[in-house]
Amino acid sequence: MMEVAIQEVLPDTTHRWCKVHVLSKENEFLGPICSKKSGFKDDFQKITDSMLTVREFESAWKHLLDKYNLHGNAFLSQIYDSRHKWAKPYFKGKFCAKQTSMQRMSARTTCLRVMCHGIDLSTCLYDTTTSSNLILSQRKASRRVGVGR
């Protein structure tokens, strides 16, 4: 598991979960609630995006459960139990590079679109992988040569 490996290799770092991934099942588990014109979706998004302190987060979360009578919702209970891994207030004072895995994926996709414009995608992916492997091999070889100096 990545989290365990990070803790072992970099013990002074904090592994933060991607909020997008944590909340990715929101529509599946909260769809009927989100689709109502109740204001739930706006309230929920405000909590997950805008709360600055732990006290604000905790208070707003309790208010959300009370307001929409969601104390027994398994999805909300599960993400609440892991809040210290993804919710912004729990990372106050800790450096975060501010790049989510979704942003990295988007950057890769954009790069592939540019490189593969007008080319069969499977051919392009093969060429890209081959080129990447060649570059990595060359870097490793140049490091080995430089080590003996």
N, CA and C atoms as an extended XYZ file, in Angstrom:
447
Properties=species:S:1:pos:R:3:atomname:S:1:resname:S:1:resid:I:1 pbc="F F F"
N         0.852       -1.182        0.000 N   MET     1
C         0.000        0.000        0.000 CA  MET     1
C         0.896        1.243        0.000 C   MET     1
N         0.542        2.191       -0.841 N   MET     2
C         1.361        3.378       -1.016 CA  MET     2
C         1.545        4.152        0.289 C   MET     2
N         0.498        4.272        1.056 N   GLU     3
C         0.556        5.034        2.300 CA  GLU     3
C         1.592        4.460        3.267 C   GLU     3
N         1.634        3.137        3.389 N   VAL     4
C         2.581        2.475        4.282 CA  VAL     4
C         4.006        2.684        3.777 C   VAL     4
N         4.197        2.546        2.465 N   ALA     5
C         5.525        2.738        1.878 CA  ALA     5
C         6.018        4.163        2.087 C   ALA     5
N         5.142        5.136        1.901 N   ILE     6
C         5.527        6.544        2.096 CA  ILE     6
C         5.935        6.776        3.548 C   ILE     6
N         5.166        6.255        4.476 N   GLN     7
C         5.470        6.428        5.892 CA  GLN     7
C         6.806        5.792        6.254 C   GLN     7
N         7.110        4.658        5.625 N   GLU     8
C         8.351        3.951        5.916 CA  GLU     8
C         9.565        4.675        5.317 C   GLU     8
N         9.444        5.116        4.078 N   VAL     9
C        10.561        5.740        3.376 CA  VAL     9
C        10.700        7.225        3.733 C   VAL     9
N         9.583        7.896        3.918 N   LEU    10
C         9.578        9.334        4.229 CA  LEU    10
C         8.772        9.572        5.507 C   LEU    10
N         9.311        9.206        6.660 N   PRO    11
C         8.534        9.230        7.907 CA  PRO    11
C         8.048       10.618        8.339 C   PRO    11
N         8.670       11.674        7.861 N   ASP    12
C         8.256       13.016        8.265 CA  ASP    12
C         7.241       13.641        7.314 C   ASP    12
N         6.733       12.846        6.380 N   THR    13
C         5.746       13.374        5.434 CA  THR    13
C         4.359       12.880        5.783 C   THR    13
N         3.380       13.542        5.212 N   THR    14
C         1.989       13.147        5.404 CA  THR    14
C         1.425       12.751        4.054 C   THR    14
N         0.839       11.576        3.986 N   HIS    15
C         0.204       11.126        2.754 CA  HIS    15
C        -1.241       11.594        2.780 C   HIS    15
N        -1.560       12.460        1.870 N   ARG    16
C        -2.912       13.016        1.798 CA  ARG    16
C        -3.681       12.315        0.689 C   ARG    16
N        -4.903       11.909        0.997 N   TRP    17
C        -5.740       11.274       -0.005 CA  TRP    17
C        -6.310       12.336       -0.930 C   TRP    17
N        -6.516       11.986       -2.163 N   CYS    18
C        -7.110       12.889       -3.142 CA  CYS    18
C        -8.606       13.021       -2.840 C   CYS    18
N        -9.019       14.233       -2.545 N   LYS    19
C       -10.420       14.484       -2.204 CA  LYS    19
C       -11.346       14.064       -3.345 C   LYS    19
N       -10.920       14.268       -4.574 N   VAL    20
C       -11.741       13.896       -5.732 CA  VAL    20
C       -12.037       12.404       -5.715 C   VAL    20
N       -11.026       11.594       -5.387 N   HIS    21
C       -11.246       10.154       -5.327 CA  HIS    21
C       -12.137        9.763       -4.152 C   HIS    21
N       -11.938       10.411       -3.021 N   VAL    22
C       -12.761       10.110       -1.839 CA  VAL    22
C       -14.235       10.393       -2.134 C   VAL    22
N       -14.475       11.491       -2.817 N   LEU    23
C       -15.854       11.909       -3.075 CA  LEU    23
C       -16.398       11.395       -4.411 C   LEU    23
N       -15.632       10.590       -5.128 N   SER    24
C       -16.033       10.159       -6.467 CA  SER    24
C       -17.324        9.351       -6.504 C   SER    24
N       -17.682        8.736       -5.409 N   LYS    25
C       -18.904        7.925       -5.362 CA  LYS    25
C       -20.089        8.742       -4.830 C   LYS    25
N       -19.885       10.035       -4.698 N   GLU    26
C       -20.917       10.922       -4.147 CA  GLU    26
C       -22.256       10.758       -4.870 C   GLU    26
N       -22.258       10.845       -6.175 N   ASN    27
C       -23.522       10.750       -6.911 CA  ASN    27
C       -24.161        9.372       -6.787 C   ASN    27
N       -23.321        8.330       -6.750 N   GLU    28
C       -23.842        6.975       -6.633 CA  GLU    28
C       -24.568        6.770       -5.302 C   GLU    28
N       -23.965        7.262       -4.213 N   PHE    29
C       -24.536        7.029       -2.891 CA  PHE    29
C       -25.438        8.147       -2.393 C   PHE    29
N       -25.291        9.325       -2.964 N   LEU    30
C       -26.090       10.460       -2.514 CA  LEU    30
C       -26.951       11.042       -3.631 C   LEU    30
N       -26.989       10.359       -4.765 N   GLY    31
C       -27.700       10.858       -5.947 CA  GLY    31
C       -29.076       11.427       -5.681 C   GLY    31
N       -29.964       10.659       -5.050 N   PRO    32
C       -31.319       11.181       -4.813 CA  PRO    32
C       -31.320       12.451       -3.952 C   PRO    32
N       -30.422       12.512       -3.002 N   ILE    33
C       -30.342       13.691       -2.129 CA  ILE    33
C       -29.784       14.876       -2.911 C   ILE    33
N       -28.757       14.601       -3.721 N   CYS    34
C       -28.119       15.662       -4.513 CA  CYS    34
C       -29.040       16.213       -5.581 C   CYS    34
N       -29.911       15.371       -6.121 N   SER    35
C       -30.754       15.806       -7.227 CA  SER    35
C       -31.946       16.645       -6.762 C   SER    35
N       -32.283       16.546       -5.503 N   LYS    36
C       -33.391       17.362       -4.984 CA  LYS    36
C       -32.963       18.824       -4.940 C   LYS    36
N       -33.920       19.683       -4.965 N   LYS    37
C       -33.625       21.120       -4.895 CA  LYS    37
C       -33.527       21.571       -3.437 C   LYS    37
N       -33.004       20.691       -2.608 N   SER    38
C       -32.941       20.940       -1.173 CA  SER    38
C       -31.778       21.837       -0.770 C   SER    38
N       -30.786       21.962       -1.630 N   GLY    39
C       -29.596       22.727       -1.274 CA  GLY    39
C       -28.493       21.853       -0.697 C   GLY    39
N       -28.744       20.537       -0.611 N   PHE    40
C       -27.759       19.636       -0.036 CA  PHE    40
C       -26.425       19.714       -0.767 C   PHE    40
N       -26.467       19.634       -2.088 N   LYS    41
C       -25.229       19.595       -2.872 CA  LYS    41
C       -24.370       20.831       -2.595 C   LYS    41
N       -24.997       22.001       -2.541 N   ASP    42
C       -24.254       23.237       -2.241 CA  ASP    42
C       -23.691       23.207       -0.825 C   ASP    42
N       -24.494       22.749        0.130 N   ASP    43
C       -24.029       22.670        1.523 CA  ASP    43
C       -22.865       21.680        1.650 C   ASP    43
N       -22.998       20.538        1.006 N   PHE    44
C       -21.963       19.504        1.058 CA  PHE    44
C       -20.673       20.009        0.418 C   PHE    44
N       -20.796       20.660       -0.729 N   GLN    45
C       -19.610       21.175       -1.419 CA  GLN    45
C       -18.925       22.257       -0.600 C   GLN    45
N       -19.701       23.077        0.077 N   LYS    46
C       -19.112       24.122        0.927 CA  LYS    46
C       -18.272       23.484        2.036 C   LYS    46
N       -18.777       22.420        2.620 N   ILE    47
C       -18.040       21.738        3.695 CA  ILE    47
C       -16.750       21.122        3.155 C   ILE    47
N       -16.839       20.432        2.028 N   THR    48
C       -15.669       19.727        1.514 CA  THR    48
C       -14.656       20.647        0.848 C   THR    48
N       -15.080       21.842        0.445 N   ASP    49
C       -14.169       22.753       -0.255 CA  ASP    49
C       -13.738       23.984        0.533 C   ASP    49
N       -14.587       24.469        1.431 N   SER    50
C       -14.353       25.800        1.989 CA  SER    50
C       -14.060       25.899        3.481 C   SER    50
N       -14.236       24.831        4.215 N   MET    51
C       -13.997       24.917        5.655 CA  MET    51
C       -12.500       25.087        5.927 C   MET    51
N       -12.152       26.047        6.775 N   LEU    52
C       -10.750       26.347        7.027 CA  LEU    52
C       -10.218       25.777        8.338 C   LEU    52
N       -11.087       25.560        9.306 N   THR    53
C       -10.633       25.037       10.589 CA  THR    53
C       -11.346       23.720       10.897 C   THR    53
N       -10.741       22.941       11.758 N   VAL    54
C       -11.341       21.672       12.168 CA  VAL    54
C       -12.678       21.943       12.849 C   VAL    54
N       -12.725       22.960       13.670 N   ARG    55
C       -13.972       23.299       14.376 CA  ARG    55
C       -15.084       23.630       13.386 C   ARG    55
N       -14.777       24.438       12.362 N   GLU    56
C       -15.764       24.769       11.327 CA  GLU    56
C       -16.245       23.513       10.616 C   GLU    56
N       -15.298       22.670       10.238 N   PHE    57
C       -15.630       21.443        9.517 CA  PHE    57
C       -16.551       20.563       10.354 C   PHE    57
N       -16.163       20.309       11.592 N   GLU    58
C       -16.942       19.434       12.474 CA  GLU    58
C       -18.352       19.979       12.707 C   GLU    58
N       -18.436       21.271       12.951 N   SER    59
C       -19.729       21.909       13.192 CA  SER    59
C       -20.616       21.841       11.945 C   SER    59
N       -20.047       22.159       10.796 N   ALA    60
C       -20.811       22.145        9.547 CA  ALA    60
C       -21.248       20.723        9.198 C   ALA    60
N       -20.384       19.746        9.453 N   TRP    61
C       -20.728       18.357        9.153 CA  TRP    61
C       -21.912       17.909       10.005 C   TRP    61
N       -21.861       18.226       11.298 N   LYS    62
C       -22.959       17.863       12.199 CA  LYS    62
C       -24.259       18.540       11.762 C   LYS    62
N       -24.155       19.806       11.409 N   HIS    63
C       -25.332       20.558       10.950 CA  HIS    63
C       -25.909       19.929        9.668 C   HIS    63
N       -25.039       19.500        8.749 N   LEU    64
C       -25.483       18.871        7.500 CA  LEU    64
C       -26.263       17.587        7.796 C   LEU    64
N       -25.716       16.751        8.676 N   LEU    65
C       -26.394       15.496        9.022 CA  LEU    65
C       -27.744       15.767        9.687 C   LEU    65
N       -27.780       16.772       10.561 N   ASP    66
C       -29.035       17.127       11.235 CA  ASP    66
C       -30.055       17.686       10.236 C   ASP    66
N       -29.622       18.627        9.443 N   LYS    67
C       -30.515       19.325        8.498 CA  LYS    67
C       -31.163       18.369        7.502 C   LYS    67
N       -30.404       17.410        6.993 N   TYR    68
C       -30.916       16.507        5.968 CA  TYR    68
C       -31.218       15.108        6.511 C   TYR    68
N       -31.161       14.951        7.826 N   ASN    69
C       -31.460       13.685        8.494 CA  ASN    69
C       -30.677       12.519        7.870 C   ASN    69
N       -29.349       12.668        7.869 N   LEU    70
C       -28.481       11.689        7.222 CA  LEU    70
C       -27.532       10.988        8.199 C   LEU    70
N       -27.899       10.916        9.458 N   HIS    71
C       -27.016       10.301       10.460 CA  HIS    71
C       -26.695        8.841       10.152 C   HIS    71
N       -27.586        8.128        9.497 N   GLY    72
C       -27.364        6.712        9.206 CA  GLY    72
C       -26.783        6.436        7.826 C   GLY    72
N       -26.416        7.476        7.081 N   ASN    73
C       -25.911        7.271        5.722 CA  ASN    73
C       -24.508        6.673        5.770 C   ASN    73
N       -24.365        5.458        5.215 N   ALA    74
C       -23.097        4.724        5.277 CA  ALA    74
C       -21.969        5.458        4.548 C   ALA    74
N       -22.258        6.030        3.388 N   PHE    75
C       -21.230        6.733        2.618 CA  PHE    75
C       -20.697        7.927        3.403 C   PHE    75
N       -21.596        8.734        3.939 N   LEU    76
C       -21.161        9.910        4.719 CA  LEU    76
C       -20.396        9.486        5.966 C   LEU    76
N       -20.822        8.408        6.607 N   SER    77
C       -20.103        7.906        7.791 CA  SER    77
C       -18.690        7.465        7.416 C   SER    77
N       -18.569        6.786        6.287 N   GLN    78
C       -17.271        6.282        5.853 CA  GLN    78
C       -16.310        7.424        5.527 C   GLN    78
N       -16.774        8.420        4.778 N   ILE    79
C       -15.851        9.506        4.427 CA  ILE    79
C       -15.567       10.398        5.634 C   ILE    79
N       -16.522       10.504        6.542 N   TYR    80
C       -16.272       11.270        7.766 CA  TYR    80
C       -15.196       10.592        8.618 C   TYR    80
N       -15.270        9.280        8.718 N   ASP    81
C       -14.281        8.534        9.518 CA  ASP    81
C       -12.859        8.703        8.974 C   ASP    81
N       -12.733        8.978        7.686 N   SER    82
C       -11.405        9.159        7.089 CA  SER    82
C       -11.080       10.631        6.820 C   SER    82
N       -11.831       11.540        7.382 N   ARG    83
C       -11.692       12.982        7.104 CA  ARG    83
C       -10.282       13.511        7.351 C   ARG    83
N        -9.575       12.955        8.315 N   HIS    84
C        -8.219       13.425        8.622 CA  HIS    84
C        -7.233       13.094        7.509 C   HIS    84
N        -7.665       12.312        6.516 N   LYS    85
C        -6.805       11.956        5.378 CA  LYS    85
C        -7.076       12.797        4.134 C   LYS    85
N        -8.228       13.495        4.070 N   TRP    86
C        -8.566       14.222        2.845 CA  TRP    86
C        -9.099       15.640        3.057 C   TRP    86
N        -9.661       15.931        4.207 N   ALA    87
C       -10.309       17.238        4.406 CA  ALA    87
C        -9.269       18.324        4.717 C   ALA    87
N        -9.384       19.428        4.019 N   LYS    88
C        -8.420       20.526        4.096 CA  LYS    88
C        -8.073       20.989        5.513 C   LYS    88
N        -9.038       21.144        6.413 N   PRO    89
C        -8.682       21.656        7.750 CA  PRO    89
C        -7.703       20.790        8.527 C   PRO    89
N        -7.644       19.512        8.230 N   TYR    90
C        -6.773       18.601        8.959 CA  TYR    90
C        -5.331       18.644        8.462 C   TYR    90
N        -5.074       19.481        7.461 N   PHE    91
C        -3.720       19.604        6.914 CA  PHE    91
C        -3.152       21.000        7.136 C   PHE    91
N        -3.768       21.747        8.006 N   LYS    92
C        -3.304       23.108        8.291 CA  LYS    92
C        -1.864       23.040        8.820 C   LYS    92
N        -1.002       23.855        8.233 N   GLY    93
C         0.383       23.902        8.663 CA  GLY    93
C         1.273       22.847        8.030 C   GLY    93
N         0.719       22.040        7.135 N   LYS    94
C         1.510       21.009        6.452 CA  LYS    94
C         1.626       21.384        4.983 C   LYS    94
N         2.834       21.251        4.458 N   PHE    95
C         3.054       21.559        3.047 CA  PHE    95
C         2.307       20.570        2.177 C   PHE    95
N         1.664       21.090        1.164 N   CYS    96
C         0.990       20.250        0.183 CA  CYS    96
C         1.268       20.855       -1.187 C   CYS    96
N         1.727       20.039       -2.107 N   ALA    97
C         2.117       20.541       -3.425 CA  ALA    97
C         0.927       21.016       -4.252 C   ALA    97
N        -0.256       20.801       -3.769 N   LYS    98
C        -1.485       21.282       -4.408 CA  LYS    98
C        -1.753       20.661       -5.772 C   LYS    98
N        -1.237       19.500       -6.029 N   GLN    99
C        -1.542       18.827       -7.286 CA  GLN    99
C        -2.196       17.503       -6.976 C   GLN    99
N        -3.389       17.339       -7.478 N   THR   100
C        -4.108       16.096       -7.242 CA  THR   100
C        -3.751       15.084       -8.310 C   THR   100
N        -4.070       13.830       -8.045 N   SER   101
C        -3.816       12.806       -9.053 CA  SER   101
C        -4.664       13.067      -10.288 C   SER   101
N        -5.818       13.683      -10.124 N   MET   102
C        -6.664       14.002      -11.276 CA  MET   102
C        -5.986       15.056      -12.151 C   MET   102
N        -5.283       16.012      -11.533 N   GLN   103
C        -4.579       17.019      -12.314 CA  GLN   103
C        -3.449       16.378      -13.112 C   GLN   103
N        -2.726       15.441      -12.496 N   ARG   104
C        -1.651       14.755      -13.211 CA  ARG   104
C        -2.215       13.960      -14.380 C   ARG   104
N        -3.342       13.291      -14.166 N   MET   105
C        -3.966       12.511      -15.229 CA  MET   105
C        -4.400       13.426      -16.364 C   MET   105
N        -4.966       14.569      -16.021 N   SER   106
C        -5.395       15.529      -17.032 CA  SER   106
C        -4.201       16.038      -17.832 C   SER   106
N        -3.090       16.301      -17.163 N   ALA   107
C        -1.885       16.772      -17.849 CA  ALA   107
C        -1.371       15.701      -18.809 C   ALA   107
N        -1.380       14.436      -18.368 N   ARG   108
C        -0.936       13.346      -19.248 CA  ARG   108
C        -1.842       13.223      -20.463 C   ARG   108
N        -3.140       13.314      -20.235 N   THR   109
C        -4.097       13.193      -21.328 CA  THR   109
C        -3.898       14.308      -22.345 C   THR   109
N        -3.717       15.524      -21.860 N   THR   110
C        -3.475       16.656      -22.752 CA  THR   110
C        -2.198       16.452      -23.548 C   THR   110
N        -1.163       16.011      -22.880 N   CYS   111
C         0.112       15.750      -23.545 CA  CYS   111
C        -0.059       14.699      -24.640 C   CYS   111
N        -0.764       13.622      -24.342 N   LEU   112
C        -0.988       12.574      -25.336 CA  LEU   112
C        -1.787       13.097      -26.519 C   LEU   112
N        -2.795       13.917      -26.247 N   ARG   113
C        -3.599       14.474      -27.348 CA  ARG   113
C        -2.734       15.308      -28.286 C   ARG   113
N        -1.844       16.095      -27.719 N   VAL   114
C        -0.970       16.934      -28.532 CA  VAL   114
C        -0.011       16.068      -29.341 C   VAL   114
N         0.598       15.092      -28.675 N   MET   115
C         1.581       14.238      -29.348 CA  MET   115
C         0.931       13.337      -30.393 C   MET   115
N        -0.293       12.927      -30.173 N   CYS   116
C        -0.930       11.927      -31.033 CA  CYS   116
C        -1.950       12.527      -31.985 C   CYS   116
N        -1.951       13.820      -32.143 N   HIS   117
C        -2.939       14.470      -33.007 CA  HIS   117
C        -2.887       13.878      -34.420 C   HIS   117
N        -4.000       13.316      -34.859 N   GLY   118
C        -4.091       12.769      -36.203 CA  GLY   118
C        -3.459       11.394      -36.378 C   GLY   118
N        -3.036       10.775      -35.282 N   ILE   119
C        -2.390        9.456      -35.354 CA  ILE   119
C        -3.257        8.463      -34.599 C   ILE   119
N        -3.259        7.218      -35.050 N   ASP   120
C        -3.970        6.156      -34.340 CA  ASP   120
C        -3.465        6.102      -32.901 C   ASP   120
N        -4.374        6.183      -31.942 N   LEU   121
C        -3.991        6.278      -30.529 CA  LEU   121
C        -3.172        5.079      -30.061 C   LEU   121
N        -3.507        3.863      -30.497 N   SER   122
C        -2.748        2.698      -30.036 CA  SER   122
C        -1.303        2.763      -30.530 C   SER   122
N        -1.097        3.225      -31.765 N   THR   123
C         0.257        3.397      -32.296 CA  THR   123
C         0.992        4.465      -31.508 C   THR   123
N         0.296        5.556      -31.238 N   CYS   124
C         0.899        6.661      -30.499 CA  CYS   124
C         1.295        6.226      -29.095 C   CYS   124
N         0.422        5.482      -28.416 N   LEU   125
C         0.740        5.019      -27.067 CA  LEU   125
C         1.953        4.104      -27.080 C   LEU   125
N         2.036        3.224      -28.083 N   TYR   126
C         3.183        2.335      -28.204 CA  TYR   126
C         4.451        3.161      -28.420 C   TYR   126
N         4.387        4.127      -29.345 N   ASP   127
C         5.552        4.977      -29.627 CA  ASP   127
C         5.953        5.789      -28.402 C   ASP   127
N         4.948        6.310      -27.685 N   THR   128
C         5.220        7.102      -26.489 CA  THR   128
C         5.889        6.251      -25.422 C   THR   128
N         5.373        5.047      -25.206 N   THR   129
C         5.959        4.146      -24.211 CA  THR   129
C         7.377        3.760      -24.604 C   THR   129
N         7.575        3.436      -25.880 N   THR   130
C         8.908        3.073      -26.366 CA  THR   130
C         9.874        4.239      -26.177 C   THR   130
N         9.439        5.438      -26.536 N   SER   131
C        10.292        6.627      -26.379 CA  SER   131
C        10.606        6.881      -24.911 C   SER   131
N         9.605        6.738      -24.046 N   SER   132
C         9.813        6.960      -22.610 CA  SER   132
C        10.815        5.965      -22.053 C   SER   132
N        10.684        4.707      -22.446 N   ASN   133
C        11.615        3.672      -21.979 CA  ASN   133
C        13.036        3.960      -22.466 C   ASN   133
N        13.171        4.418      -23.707 N   LEU   134
C        14.480        4.759      -24.261 CA  LEU   134
C        15.106        5.912      -23.476 C   LEU   134
N        14.317        6.938      -23.191 N   ILE   135
C        14.815        8.087      -22.429 CA  ILE   135
C        15.274        7.647      -21.043 C   ILE   135
N        14.472        6.814      -20.386 N   LEU   136
C        14.842        6.325      -19.047 CA  LEU   136
C        16.119        5.511      -19.088 C   LEU   136
N        16.256        4.665      -20.091 N   SER   137
C        17.484        3.862      -20.231 CA  SER   137
C        18.704        4.750      -20.426 C   SER   137
N        18.549        5.792      -21.253 N   GLN   138
C        19.664        6.709      -21.498 CA  GLN   138
C        20.041        7.461      -20.224 C   GLN   138
N        19.041        7.868      -19.453 N   ARG   139
C        19.322        8.572      -18.191 CA  ARG   139
C        20.066        7.668      -17.219 C   ARG   139
N        19.610        6.415      -17.110 N   LYS   140
C        20.273        5.466      -16.203 CA  LYS   140
C        21.714        5.230      -16.638 C   LYS   140
N        21.910        5.082      -17.934 N   ALA   141
C        23.263        4.848      -18.459 CA  ALA   141
C        24.163        6.048      -18.188 C   ALA   141
N        23.649        7.255      -18.363 N   SER   142
C        24.469        8.448      -18.131 CA  SER   142
C        24.788        8.614      -16.649 C   SER   142
N        23.906        8.182      -15.784 N   ARG   143
C        24.180        8.241      -14.333 CA  ARG   143
C        25.270        7.249      -13.953 C   ARG   143
N        25.224        6.050      -14.567 N   ARG   144
C        26.236        5.044      -14.267 CA  ARG   144
C        27.607        5.537      -14.709 C   ARG   144
N        27.669        6.183      -15.848 N   VAL   145
C        28.941        6.709      -16.350 CA  VAL   145
C        29.440        7.812      -15.422 C   VAL   145
N        28.539        8.648      -14.965 N   GLY   146
C        28.907        9.778      -14.102 CA  GLY   146
C        29.272        9.346      -12.691 C   GLY   146
N        28.851        8.168      -12.248 N   VAL   147
C        29.123        7.716      -10.876 CA  VAL   147
C        30.598        7.486      -10.660 C   VAL   147
N        31.318        6.987      -11.661 N   GLY   148
C        32.725        6.658      -11.498 CA  GLY   148
C        33.651        7.865      -11.494 C   GLY   148
N        33.138        9.036      -11.752 N   ARG   149
C        33.987       10.234      -11.848 CA  ARG   149
C        34.382       10.759      -10.503 C   ARG   149
